[in-house]
Amino acid sequence: MSRHKTLPVYLFAALASLVLSLWQITGIAQINHDGVYYLQAIQGDAASIRQIGNWLFYPTLIHWISLAPGISPEQAAYVLNSMLDMLLVLAFIRLIETLGGSRRTLIWAAVLVLSLPYLNENRSEIIRDHGYWAFTLVAMIFYLRLFEHFSWRSLLLWNLAMIMATLFRVEGAVFLAFMPVGLLLNSAQPWKQRIRHTALSLLPFLVIALVFLLAMQIYPGFQNRLAESLSKAGTLPGIFTEIIPGKARLLRQAVLPQLSQSAAETTLYLGVAWGIIKDLISSLSWLYFAILLLRRWFPATSLPARARKAIGFYAVVSLMILFLHGAQHFVMVSRYTMSLALMLLVIVVFSLNEMQERLQAQPALKARMGVVMICIALLFADSFIGSAKPEVYILDAATWARENLPDHARVVTDYHAERVAYYSNRDNYKHYEFRRFIAGKTRLQAYDYAFVRTRDGKANSKLQQLLFNQQRKPIEKIVEGRQGVIIYRLH
């Protein structure tokens, strides 16, 4: 396809992505919880560096951008995220073009990836996932080329892009290790050639893994999130032999005593699976997830066979990672499923493009297409209207602290201590220490003040109950709308 036909699609998508990022960023009153750790890691804060697992590539990029005159670290983070999100959009369109998509298919790709509400809502979040999602898509472009025809160039570019993704999130290392095995699915080649290409494709990963393991042996202090994950790899069977059975016993004792041990374990596994599905729907959107499921109504016959196999294998690896994480931590958020959602969105793009092609021969499809277009418009509206709302508590608590607390005051709070500390201490010659209240462990005698969050005029946290039991009287109540903060002097 000639470049002059596709260039306007890329240019429009890039501009639209920047506009969406700007819209979301300007609607944010304060940074997200994780963003505090990244920005404080830039300043060398040891606790924040530990919190992010000493995986410093993302905050380092923010720091480099912030070296430009007149750019604060927060602004640098937003600039970086906007560029990464634009790369994500362009890489998604390029991925569709790599699969033989027409100009109309590229337009569908641009519309769909730009209309994802969850992706758009996260444009203002200071999270490393921006880079992980973007470079995973870039890597998939070269993987599909490698899948179709082995070449050292495609292999090198696949590894470089996936290494970049891994520098944002260590889960990328799992794809580096397992995705070469997917080359065995290329039925256009004889088995002997498939095995040879798979072995050659694993060589870069083996070399990188060997160098990394040697570094861990030579430098005992070489610790980061990837090193920690590798050291714990041998404990993965314990998820199924210890963690899940232990949680199943607790489930039977506390909630469902009528269940057998095996039934309780099955219930937990189903809960993990449902958590993955629920978050996948959130990241993909209810509309595109429905289109993905209704293959009879929305076929994608023009999607190349190599893409079906590659995306299918990618989905298997993704689900393995998600299931192990969910079974171990019982925590799942839509950010974790976003990279899988983007790969599955490829199928939806070809489905809708095929429906449009069939409109001339099947006029009855016009009503279905009309419904889809209305729903896409609603997704765009959701992206613009559903911006994140500021946590009033955080800003009010920080403002009061800056105006009233003495230097080096120690404060215990029951909600987002890191963000309150960040805004209280930012550009302030005073220094305050904020800590999160932990029932049974936090000693109030060690603190000067207590900040208690209220919602709907109520403060029912364990910190509030403890203060009430001690007959403490608040010195200040700040309430705005449905949220607020109650402030106590402890001594």
N, C-alpha and C positions, 0 to 999 in steps of 0.2 A: 504494500500500500504506500502511495507516495506521501512524502512527509508534509507537503503543503496541504493535504487533506486532513491529516491528523493533528497538525500543530495547533490549530485553533482550539481543538478539544482539550489538549494539554494546557494551553495558556488559560482558557476559561476555568478549568478545574483548579489550576494553581491559584488564580486570583480568588475564586470562590472559597478555597480552603483558607486563604489568608483572611478574608472577610469574616468567615465563621470563627476563626481563632480570635480575631480582634473583638468580635461581638461578645464572645464568652469571657475573654479576659477583662474587658471593661465592666462587665457585670459582677465582678468578684470583689468583695470588700476586704477579704483577707485570704492568705494562702492556706492550702490544705494541710492536714496533719503531717503527712510524710514530707511535704515540702520543707517543713522546719528542719528536719534532720539533714536534708541535702544542703540547705543553705548554711546551717551551723557546721556541717562537716567541712565546708569550704574554709571556715575560720579555724579549723583544727580542733573543734570540740570533740573530746575523746568519747563521751557518751553517745553522741550522734554517730560517730564513725563506727562504734560498736553496733549501734542499732541497725545500720545499713550493711552490716557484715563486712566492713572494710572493702566494699565494692565501689570504688571511688571514680569510675570512669565518667559517669553522668555528672556528679558535682564538679569534677575537674573541667568538663566542657563548659559548664555554667561559669566557673571561675575565669576561664580564658576569655569568654565573651565579656564578662564584667570588667575586664582590664581596659576595654575601650572607654575613652573619656565620656563622662556623663551617663554611664549605664550602671545602675545598681544591680546587685546579685539577683533580686527578684525580677527586674526587667530583663536581665540576661537569660534567666530561666524561661521567661515567656517568649523571648526571641528564639531561643533554641527549640522550644516545643513547637512553635509555629512552623519553623523550618522542617522539623521532623515530621509533623503532621502533613505538611505539603508534600514531602517526599513519599509518605505513605500513600497519599491519594494518587500521585503520579506513578508510583510503582504498581499500584493496583491496576491502573489503566494499561500500563505497559505489560503487565502480566496477561491481561485479556488480549492485547495485540499479539503477544508471543504465541497465544493459542489460536491465532488465525482470525481473531475478531475483526469484523468490518468496522467502518467508521461509525455506523449506527450502533454497533455493539459497544464501541468505546464510549459513545455518548451515554448509553445505558450504564456502563461501568462508572462513569463520572457521577451520574445522578444517584446511583445506589450508594456508593461509598460516601458521598457528601451528605446523604440524608440519614445516615445512621445516628439516631439520637444519643445513644450512649457514647459513641466516639466523639460526637460534638460536645457533649457535656464535659468530657474529660480534657478538652482542649485547654482549659484554664487550670488544670491540675498539674502541679509540679511533681511528676512521677516519671520514672525511667522507662515505663511501658511505651512511651511515645517512640523512643528509639528502637525498642524491641519489636514492636509491631511493624515499623517502617522497614527495618533491615531484614526481618523475616520475609516480608513480601519481595524485597529485592533478591534475597537468596533463592526464593522459589522460582523466580524467572530463570535463573541459571540452572537450577535443579531440573526444571522441565526440559531445558536444552540438553542437559546431561542425560536425562532419561531417554530422550529421543535418539541422541547420537553422542557417544562418548568422545570427549576431547579434553585435553589437559587444560585448555583455556577455560572451558565451562566448569571443570572441576575446581580450578584455582579460584575463579570468581564466586562459585557457590560457597567455598570454604571461607573466603575473605568476608563475604556478606554475612554469613552465619556467625563468624567470629565477632563481627561488629555487633550483631544482635546479642550474642552472649555477654559482651562487655556491658550491656544494659541489664540483662537478666540471665542468671546462670543456667536457667532451664534450656537455653539455646545449646548448651553442651550435649544435652540428651539427643537433640535433633542431629547434631554433628556426628554422634556415635551411631544412631539408628537409621537415619534416612538413606545412607548408601545401600542398606539392605533392600530398600524398596526398588532398586534397579533390577532385582531378580524378577520383578513383575512384568518386565518388558518382553512380552511374548513375541514381538517382531524379531527377536534375536534368538539364536540357539542357546541352549542351557550353558554350554561350555563358555560362550562369549559373555553371557550374563554373569557367570561366576567370576570370570576374569575381570570384568569391569567393576563389579562390586568390590573385589579385593583391592584393585587399584584405587578405588574411591575411598576406601577405608584408610589408606596409607597416611594421608595428611593428618587425619584425626589421631592415629596411633602415634605419629611423631610428636604432635602437640601434647598429647596426653603423657608421653614419656618425659618430655622436657618439663612439664608441670610437676609430675611426680618426683623427678630428680630435684627440682627446686624445693619441694616440700622436705625432701630428705637432707639436702645440703644446708638449708636455712630453717632451723627448727621454729624460728619466729615467723615464718612465712604463713600467715593466717589470713584468710578471707572467706567469703561465703562459698566459693567454689571448693576451696580446700576443705572446708567444714562439711560440705555435701559429699565429697569423695570419701572422707573419713567415716561418714555415717552410712555409706552405701551398703556395707555389710549387714547393717541392722534392719534393712528393709523387710526381710521376712518376719521380723518381730511385729510389724504392723498387723499381720494376719494371725500370728501365733500368740501375741501378748496384748497389744493395744486394743484391737477390736474385741477379743474375748473379755478383756477387763472392763471395757465400757459396756459390753453386753450384760455382764454380771451386775453392774451398777444400774443399768436400765431395768433389769428384772427386780432388783431390790427396791428401787425407789418409785417406779412407775407401773411396770407391767409384770407383776409376779406370776401371772398365769402363763407367760411365755416360757418355752423351753430355752435352753442355752443356744441351740442352733437357730431357733426362730428369732431370738433376740439379735443374734449376729446378722442374720439375713435382713432384719429390719434396719440395722445400722447401714449395711451395704446399700440397701435400697434408698436410704436417706442420703447417702453420699451421691448416688446416681441421680437422684432427684435434684440435689443441689447443683450438680453440673448442668443438667438440662435447664433448670430454671435460670441460671446465669447465662447459659448460651442463648436462651430466648431473649434475655435482656440485652446482651451485647449485639445479637444479630437483628433484633427487633421482632415483634410478634408477626409483622407482615411478611418479612423475608423468611422467617422460620416456617410459617404456614406454607409459603410457596415451595420451600425446600421439601416439605413433607408431602405435598399434594403433587406427586410426580405425574399422575395421570392427567391432571388438569394443566400442569405446567411442565411439559417435557423439555429436555435440553439435548435433543439428539445431535445437534451440531457441535456439542462439546467433544473435543478429541478424546479418543480412548486413553491416550497417555495421561491426559489431565485427570480423568476419572480415577485412574489407578494411583497416580501420584498424590492427588488430594485425599483419596481414601486411605493411603498408607500414612500420610501426614495426620489425618484424623485419628488413626489408631494410636500413633505415638503421642499425640496431644491428650487423648483420653486416658492413656496409661499414666502420663504425668499428673493430670488432673485428679484421677482416681486415687493415686498414691498420696498426693497432697491432702485430698479431702479425707481419706481414711486415717491419715496420721494426725491431722490438726483439726478436722471437723470445722474448717473455715474455708469458705469459697466465696469469691467475689467475681463480678462480671469482668473485671480487668484480666483475670486469669484465662477466661475463655475467649477473649477478643481476637487473639491471633487465629484461633480455630474458626471463629465466626467469619473472619475476613477471607479465609480459604473457601469456606462453604458458600460465601457470597458470590464466588465465581460461577457456581452452578446457577444461582438465581439470575445472574446477568444474562447467561445464555438462554435461560428459560423465557425471560421477558422479551428478549430480542427475537426469539423464535415465535412467540405469540404475535408480535407485531408483524412478522413476515407472513403469518397465516391469516391476517385480517382480511386481505383481499379475497381469498378463497373461502373463508368461513366468516361471513358477516356476524354470525351469532356470537363471535368472540369479542365484539366491540363492547358489549355490556360488561364483560369480565375485565377487559382492559380499562374501561372507564372506572370501575371500582378500584382497580389497582392504582390508577393515576391519582384518584382522590386520596387514597390511603398514603401514597408517597407524599402528597402535599401536606397531609397531616403530620407525617414524620418530620418534614422540614419545619413545620410550625412548632412542633414539640422541641426541636433543636433550638429554636429562637426564643420560645416562651419559657421552656423548662430550664432556664439557667439556675445554677446553684444559688441557694439563698444564704446570706451571711449568718454566721452564728453570732447573734447580738451579744450573748454572754461574753464571748472572748474579747470583743472590742471594748465593751463597757468595763469589764474587769481590768483590762490593761490600762484604760484611760484613768480609772480611779487609782490604780496602783502608782502610775507615774506622777500623779498629782498629790498623793497622800502618804505613800509609804516612805519610811526612812531608808537610808542607804543600807544595803546588805540585809534587808528584811527577809525573813524566811516565811514562806506561805505554803500551806497545805490546801489542796483543792480536790474536788471530786470529778473534775471534767477537763480534759485536754490541757493538762499542766504545761506541756511543751509549747503550745501555741500562745497561751496567756503569757508565758515567760518570754517568748520571742518578741511579742509586741510591747511588753512592758519594758524590756531591756534595750530595744532597738533605738539607736541614736540617743541614748540616755547615759549620763555620766554615773548615775547610780547603778547598782547591780542587785537584782533580787533573785532569790532562790525559790523556785516553785517545785513542789513535789506532789505526785498523785497520792491520794489517800487510799491505803490498803487496810481493810478491816482486819483487826487482830494483830497487825504488824506496825502500823504507824502510831507513834507516840506523839500526842498533841503537845507535850511539854517541850518538844524540840523545835516548835514553830512559834512565830509571833502572831500570825494572822491565819484565818481560815476563809476561803472563798467557796460558797456553796451555790451551785447552779439551781435555778428554779425554772419550771415549765408549767404553764397554765396556772401560775400563782401558787404552785406547790413545790416543796423541796423534801422529797422522801428518801434521800440517799442515806446510806449508813453513816456517813459523816454528819449529816444533819441530825440523825437520831442520837448520835453520841453527844453532840453539842447540846441537844435538848435535854438529854438525861443529866448532863452536867449543869443544867440551868444557865447556860450562857445566853447573853443578850446581844443581838446584832447591833453594830454601830452604824451600819448603812444598808439600805435596800435600794437596788437599782433595777427597775423593771421597765421594759419597753416591749409592748405587744404581748406575746405569749411567753417570752423568755426574760431572764434576769439573773441577778446575782445578789446574794445576801453575804455581807462581810462581818466577820467577828474578830475582835481583838482577843487573843488568847492570854497574853500577860504583858 
